[in-house]
Amino acid sequence: MLGWLEDALKVNVLAPALKGRANDELCEFIADTLGLSRRFVALALGDKSRQKLLQIEGLSLDEVRLRLLKSVTP
C-alpha cells in the first residue's frame, strides 16, 4: 500500500493487468488489510481502469476508513 491521495487510497500491486489478475490481487489485499474474507470485497467499477471502486460488505464506511487509516499509519 502506498498511501492516501486525497480521498483515494493508492495501492500498488505486482500482478499483471491481464485477465483480471491485478484486480483480484487488489481485492485480496484489501480484504486481508480489513480483516475480511475475500468474498466480502468485490470490484464495483473500473475493471480496466487505474481507478477502481470496490464494494465492501460486512463493515460500515467509517469502519473501512478507520481500518485502512490504521494500516497506513506507522
C-alpha positions as CSV (number, residue, x, y, z in Angstrom):
1,M,0.0,0.0,0.0
2,L,1.4,3.4,-0.9
3,G,-1.0,5.8,1.0
4,W,-3.7,8.3,0.6
5,L,-4.2,10.7,-2.3
6,E,-7.0,13.0,-1.0
7,D,-10.0,10.6,-0.6
8,A,-8.4,7.8,-2.7
9,L,-6.2,5.1,-1.5
10,K,-3.2,4.4,-3.7
11,V,-2.2,0.8,-3.9
12,N,0.5,-0.8,-6.0
13,V,0.0,-4.5,-6.9
14,L,2.6,-6.7,-8.6
15,A,0.2,-8.9,-10.6
16,P,-0.1,-8.1,-14.3
17,A,-3.2,-6.4,-15.6
18,L,-4.1,-9.5,-17.6
19,K,-7.3,-11.5,-17.3
20,G,-8.2,-9.6,-14.1
21,R,-5.2,-10.8,-12.1
22,A,-4.3,-7.3,-10.8
23,N,-8.0,-6.7,-9.8
24,D,-8.0,-10.0,-8.0
25,E,-4.8,-9.2,-6.2
26,L,-6.2,-5.7,-5.2
27,C,-9.4,-7.2,-3.8
28,E,-7.4,-9.9,-1.9
29,F,-5.0,-7.3,-0.5
30,I,-7.9,-5.0,0.7
31,A,-9.7,-8.0,2.2
32,D,-6.6,-9.0,4.1
33,T,-5.9,-5.4,5.3
34,L,-9.5,-5.1,6.5
35,G,-9.5,-8.5,8.2
36,L,-12.3,-9.8,5.9
37,S,-12.8,-12.9,3.8
38,R,-12.1,-12.2,0.1
39,R,-15.7,-12.9,-0.7
40,F,-16.7,-9.6,1.0
41,V,-14.6,-7.4,-1.3
42,A,-15.5,-7.0,-5.0
43,L,-14.7,-4.7,-7.8
44,A,-17.7,-2.5,-8.5
45,L,-16.3,-0.2,-11.2
46,G,-13.1,0.3,-13.1
47,D,-12.1,-3.2,-14.1
48,K,-9.9,-1.8,-16.9
49,S,-9.1,1.5,-15.3
50,R,-6.3,2.6,-13.0
51,Q,-9.0,4.0,-10.7
52,K,-11.3,1.4,-9.0
53,L,-14.4,1.4,-6.9
54,L,-14.6,-1.5,-4.5
55,Q,-17.8,-2.9,-2.9
56,I,-17.0,-4.0,0.7
57,E,-19.6,-5.9,2.7
58,G,-19.7,-6.5,6.4
59,L,-18.2,-3.2,7.5
60,S,-19.6,0.4,7.6
61,L,-17.8,3.1,5.6
62,D,-16.4,4.6,8.8
63,E,-15.0,1.2,9.9
64,V,-13.4,0.7,6.5
65,R,-11.8,4.1,6.7
66,L,-10.6,3.5,10.2
67,R,-9.0,0.2,9.4
68,L,-7.3,1.5,6.3
69,L,-6.0,4.5,8.1
70,K,-4.6,2.3,10.8
71,S,-2.9,0.1,8.2
72,V,-1.0,3.0,6.6
73,T,-0.2,4.9,9.7
74,P,3.2,4.0,11.2
